[in-house]
Each structure stands twice: as C-alpha cells, then as structure tokens.
Amino acid sequence: MSETQKNTQNKTNDVPAVAIKHKVSLVELILILLLVGLVFVFIFGMKQLKLDKKAEGMAKNKFEAILPVLQTAIDAAEEFKRTDDFGDYPFDFGQLNLTATDDYAINSNAEGELFIETDDFMIKYDTENFGFITITKEEFGKAGIKVIYILSERSYKVEDPSPDRKPTIRDEWLPQN
C-alpha cells in the first residue's frame, strides 16, 4: 500500500473509547431535590419539636409549683366557710389569714387589694364569684393566662388570651377534685 492510502485509513483501533455521558433528566433532578427537602424538613422539624417539648416541660413545672400555694389559699377559704356562723365564703382576702412564706408573698396594689405573689404568678381573690384567679406574669413566659378556681363549684377554668402562642397552660395539668 502506498503512503497516501495508509494515512487516509481510519485508525479506530488506536483511539480510546469515549465514555458514554448520562444526562440527568428533569424528573431525576426533581426527585433529588424532593429527597433533600424532605431530609431538611425532618431534621429541622425534629429540632423544633424538641425545643417546644422542653419549653412545655418548663411551663408545666412552673405551674405545678404554684398548685400547692393555690391549694393553701383554697383550704383557708374552705376553713373560713366551715367556721363562719352563716357558712359563707370570705368576702375579703384579708379574712383568709394567710401569712407570707418562702414560696410566696402577700402584697397589695394601689387600690389596697391584697394578692399572693410568686416569681411567675399572682393569685387574686374574686370577691364577687368567691374564687381565686391565678394570673401568669411575664416571667412564666407569657403574661395574662388566667386559671380560675370557683370555690362553690370546685372547678378550674383556663382563660388564655392568645392560645396559639406558647407557652400555655393545658387542661390536663389542672388538679381533678
């Protein structure tokens, strides 16, 4: 063969094979992004759930700490009713004869109204309905939640001005009489 023919022949044996490229399709790309998104939602959702459970546990512990103080006030009102000549509940907080302890203090506001005060709560005596109103302070995590105990009904009621905002007081935490 001549030199010219040798140069014009295709030399396919000497050329390495080029790897076949696999293009990522749009569907595969969407599936990958979906999986990555699910992983992130799951991880961050679990972190937020743990934080919410921790905050709820702290709120429950704070509320359970006020229950003995509230029970002391309820017992004082029931004792007053039992010893009263007419069998009535006290018409004034001062008639409960409560004294301050390490757990709570007895304070008064500008109008002279007496109330029990702790770090996280304030307990007022409702002279119209003869009951106790426990009000959360900002130190609890949210101010203005009311737990109302009516002496004659022996029942609790929770009034939360913004129940969607945490922390809150759940009905399951209330003592059952």
C-alpha positions in Angstrom: 0.0 0.0 0.0 1.0 3.4 -0.6 1.8 6.0 2.0 -1.2 8.1 1.0 -3.6 5.2 1.5 -2.2 4.4 4.9 -2.7 8.0 6.1 -6.3 8.2 4.9 -7.5 5.0 6.5 -9.3 5.4 9.8 -7.4 4.1 12.7 -10.2 3.1 15.1 -8.2 0.6 16.9 -5.8 3.1 18.4 -8.4 5.7 19.6 -9.7 5.0 23.2 -13.4 4.7 23.5 -15.1 7.8 24.9 -17.3 7.2 27.9 -21.0 7.5 27.3 -22.3 10.5 29.2 -25.5 10.1 31.1 -27.5 13.2 31.2 -29.6 13.9 34.4 -33.2 14.2 33.4 -35.6 16.8 34.8 -37.6 14.1 36.7 -34.4 12.8 38.4 -33.4 16.3 39.4 -36.8 16.9 40.9 -36.7 13.7 42.8 -33.2 14.5 44.2 -34.4 18.0 45.3 -37.5 16.5 46.8 -35.5 14.0 48.9 -33.1 16.7 50.1 -36.0 18.9 51.0 -37.6 16.1 53.0 -34.4 15.4 54.9 -34.1 19.1 55.8 -37.8 19.4 56.9 -37.4 16.3 59.0 -34.2 17.4 60.7 -35.3 21.0 61.4 -38.8 19.8 62.4 -37.4 17.4 65.0 -35.2 20.2 66.4 -38.2 22.5 66.8 -40.2 19.7 68.3 -37.5 19.1 70.9 -37.4 22.8 71.8 -41.2 23.0 72.1 -41.3 20.0 74.4 -38.6 21.5 76.6 -40.4 24.8 76.8 -43.7 23.0 77.6 -42.0 20.9 80.3 -40.6 24.1 81.9 -44.1 25.7 81.8 -45.6 22.6 83.4 -43.0 22.6 86.2 -43.7 26.2 86.9 -47.4 25.6 87.0 -47.1 22.6 89.2 -45.0 24.7 91.7 -47.9 27.2 92.1 -50.6 24.5 92.8 -49.6 24.0 96.5 -49.8 27.7 97.0 -53.2 27.9 95.4 -54.3 24.9 97.4 -53.2 26.7 100.6 -55.5 29.6 99.7 -58.4 27.3 98.8 -58.0 25.4 102.1 -58.0 28.8 104.0 -61.3 29.8 102.3 -62.9 26.4 103.0 -61.8 26.6 106.6 -63.3 30.1 106.9 -66.6 28.8 105.4 -66.6 25.9 107.9 -66.1 28.2 110.9 -68.3 31.1 109.7 -71.6 31.5 111.5 -73.5 31.8 108.2 -71.5 29.3 106.3 -70.3 31.9 103.7 -67.0 32.2 102.0 -64.9 35.2 102.9 -65.9 38.5 101.3 -62.3 39.8 101.6 -58.8 38.4 101.0 -57.8 39.6 104.5 -60.2 37.2 106.1 -58.2 34.2 104.8 -55.5 34.9 107.4 -52.7 33.9 105.1 -49.1 34.7 106.0 -46.2 35.0 103.6 -43.7 32.1 103.4 -40.6 31.3 101.4 -42.8 30.2 98.5 -45.0 33.3 98.2 -45.5 36.8 99.4 -48.7 38.7 100.3 -48.7 42.1 98.6 -51.2 44.8 97.8 -51.8 47.1 94.8 -52.6 50.9 94.8 -56.3 50.2 95.5 -55.4 48.3 98.6 -56.4 44.9 97.1 -54.4 42.1 98.6 -53.0 39.2 96.5 -50.5 36.4 96.7 -47.4 36.8 94.5 -44.7 34.4 93.4 -42.0 34.7 90.9 -44.2 33.6 88.0 -47.8 34.0 89.2 -50.2 36.3 91.0 -53.2 34.9 92.8 -56.1 37.2 93.4 -59.3 36.6 95.4 -62.5 37.2 93.4 -65.0 38.7 95.9 -67.9 38.6 93.5 -67.8 34.9 92.5 -65.9 33.7 95.5 -63.0 32.2 93.8 -59.3 32.5 93.1 -57.8 33.9 89.9 -54.2 32.8 89.2 -52.6 35.1 86.6 -49.3 34.4 84.9 -46.6 37.0 84.8 -44.1 37.7 82.1 -41.5 35.5 84.0 -43.7 32.5 83.2 -43.1 33.0 79.5 -46.3 34.7 78.7 -48.3 37.1 80.8 -52.1 37.2 81.2 -53.1 33.5 81.3 -55.8 33.1 83.9 -56.5 29.9 85.8 -59.8 30.5 87.7 -61.0 28.3 90.6 -64.6 28.9 91.8 -65.0 27.7 95.4 -68.7 26.9 95.2 -68.3 24.8 92.0 -64.9 23.3 93.0 -63.8 23.6 89.4 -61.0 25.1 87.4 -61.1 27.0 84.1 -58.3 28.3 82.0 -58.6 31.6 80.0 -55.7 32.2 77.6 -55.9 35.5 75.6 -53.7 34.0 72.9 -53.8 30.2 73.0 -51.9 29.9 69.7 -48.8 31.5 71.3 -46.7 29.3 73.6 -46.3 28.7 76.5 -49.8 27.9 77.6 -51.5 26.0 80.4 -53.2 22.8 79.4 -56.3 21.5 81.0 -54.6 18.2 81.7 -52.3 19.9 84.2 -55.2 21.1 86.4 -55.9 19.0 89.5 -59.0 16.9 89.5 -61.2 17.4 92.6 
